[in-house]
Amino acid sequence: MPAYRLHYFPESGNSYKLALMLIFCGQEFEPVWTDFGGGVTRTPEWRASVNAMGEIPVLEEDGVKLTQTAPILLRLAERYGRFGGDTAAEKYEVLRWLFWDNHKLTGYMATYRFHRSFTPKPNPQVLTYFRRRLDDFLAILEQHLQASAFVVGARPTVADFSMMAYLHYPNDETGYDFGASHPAIRAWLDRIAALPGWKPAYAMLPGKRLTHYAKDAAPAHA
C-alpha cells in the first residue's frame, strides 16, 4: 500500500477533498499542517521543496509529491476502483462536473469565503460580485440535485466530494444557510455526511486555525 502524507491547512476545502477521499477508500495518511496564514506557501524555500505552484494541498505518495486536487481525486478513484463512475458515460459526467466545479463553484466559493471570513476588512464590492456569481452557480446545482441523489446518478463520486467541500463549512463562514436557501443542496450534503467514515473538515484535519473575522460581512443566506 502506498504511504500517504497530506500537506494541508484545516480551512482548505481542497485539502479536505483529498482527506475525505482517502478515508472513504480506507486509507490512512500522515497529516502535515502548513502555515498558510503565515505565508509559508509563498516562500521560495517552500515552493522549491514542496510545490512549485505555491498551492495547498500536496499529497505525497511514497515520497512523490502530487499537486492539483482534481487529478489526484481521479488517480485515487482509479487506484481503488471507487467513486470514479462505472460506465463511460458516468466517467464523462464526473469529468464534466469536476471541470465545472473547479472553474465555477469551488473557484468562487473558496475565494468568497476566504475574503468574507478570513480577511480583516473585506471589500463590499468584491463580496457583492462574488456573491452574485455564486448565487447563479448554486441555482444550477440546486436544480440539478432536485432530480438526482448525487451529482452523477444514484451513487457518490469524486464529483460530489469535490463540489461539497467548500459548501459544508459553517454558515458563518460561507454566508449561506442552505437549509433555508437551497434545500436540495442541503439534503445532498446530508446524504454525503451519512456515508461511513465521513467527518467535517475541522474534525478530520487538526492544526492551528486561521483568524475568523467579522461574521456579518454578507447576508446569512441567499
N, C-alpha and C positions, 0 to 999 in steps of 0.2 A: 504494500500500500504506500502511496506517496506520503511524504511528511509535509504538512502544510503550515505556513506561518502567514498570518494576515496582518499587514500594516494598515492601521485604521485610526479613526477617532470616532467617539460614540455618536456624534451628531451627523455623521456622514451616512446618508441613505445608501450610497453606492457601496460603502463598506458593509452595511447591513445586508444588502442583497447577497453578497458572497458568503457572509457568515451564515445566513439563513439557508442558502443552497447547500452548503457543506453539511449543516446539521440535518437537513431533510434527506441528504444522501448517506447519512450515518457516519460522517467523517469528523474526526477531531481536528482542531487546529490550535496553534500557539498564537495567542493574541499579542500583537506588538503595537502598543499605544504610540501614537505620533502626535507631537505637539504642533498641530495645525494652527491653533490660535496664536502660538508663539512665533509662527512664520518659518518653521524648520523646512517645510517643503519648498520654500523659495530660496534656500541657500544653495550655493554651488556645490557644497560638500554632499548634501542630501541628494541632489539631482545627479551627481556623479556616481554615487554609491547605491542609490535605491531606485529612482525613476527619473530619467532624463526629461520626461514630460511634466514633471513637477506636480503630479497628481496623486491623490489618495482615492481608492485603495491600491495596494500592491499585494498580490498573492504570491508567496514563494512556494514553489512546488519542487521538493527535493533540491532546494537551493537555487532554482531557476526563478527569476523574478518575472511575473506576468502582470501586465497592466491592461487597462480598459475593461470595464466591468462586463459589457455585453458579450464580447468574445470569450471571456473567462466563463461566464454562465453557460454558454453553448458548449464549451470544452468539457465542463463538468457534466453537463447533461449527456453528452456523447459517451464520456468515460463510464458513467454509472448507469446508463440506459434509463434515465428517469427525467421527466419534466421537459423533454425536448420535442414532443409531438410524435405520434406513431406513424402517420402517413405523410406522403409527400405534400399533400395539401395542408396538413396541420403544421408541418415544418415551415412551409412558406408563410403561414399565418403568424407563427411565432416570430419569424424574422420581420415580417411587416409591422407587427405591433412593437417589437423591440426598437426598430428604427424610429417609429413614430414617438415612442416614449422618450428615447434619448434626445431627439430633436425638439420635441414639444413638451410633453408632460413633466418628465424629470428635469429637463433643462431649465424650464421656467419655475417649477415649484422649488427646486433646490436654491435658485438664486433669490427668488421672492422670500422664501422662509429665512434665508441667511440675512438678507438685508433687513427684513422686518424684525427679527428676533435677536440677532447677534451683532447688530451694528448699533453703536451708541446713539446716533442721530440719523435715522433713515430718511431719505429724501421722499416726501409725499408724492411728488410727481412720478418718481421711479416706481414706487409701490403701486400707484394707480395704473400705470402702464402694464406692469407685470400682472396685476390682478385681473385686468380686462382680458388679457391673453389666457390666463389660467381658467377664468370662467368659461371661455369658449372651449378649451380642451376638456375640461371636466364635464361640460354638457355633452360632448361627443362620447366620452367614456360612460357617462350615466345612461345615455340612450342605448349604447351597445350592451351594457350589463343588464338592462331590463329584459333582454331576450336570451341571455347566456349566463350560466352559473359562473363560469370563469372566462377569461379573455379569449381563449381558444377552445370553445366547446365545454364539455361536462367535467373535464379534469384540469387541475392546475398545471401550468407550465412555467418555464423561466420568464415568460412574458408577464405573468401575474406577479412574480416576485420582484421583477424589475419595476413594474408600474405601481405597486402598492407601497414600496419602501418609504418614499418621502411623504406619502399620504397618511401613514399610520402614526406619525409623531403626534404629540399632544396638540389639542386645539389651540392652545395659547401660543404655539409656535407656528402652526400652519395658517392660523387665522380662519379656519373653516370648521364648522360643526356639520359634518357630513350627514349625521342622522337627521338634521333639520333641512339641509340644503340639497343633498344628493343621496336619497335613501337607497338607491340601487348600489351605489358605491359603498355605502356603509354596510349593507348586507354582504357584499363581496369581501370587504375587509374582514368581516366577522367569519366568513367561511374559511378564509385563509388562516385566521387566528385559531380556528378549530382543528387545523391539521396537526398530527402528532409531532411534538418537538418544538412547535412554534413558541417563540418568546419575542417580546418587543425589543427594539434595539438597545434601550438603556438597561435592560435586564440581561442581555446577551453580551454586550460589549462594555467592559469596565474601563475606568480611566477618568482622568480629570475632565471636567465638563467645561464647555465654553460659557462665558458670562451671558446670561439671558437678560436683555434689556427690556424696555417698555413693552407691555403686553397690549396696549391699546393703539398700536400703530396702524391697525387696519380693522375693518369690521369683523365681528365674531363669526359670521357666515356669509355666504354669497346671497 
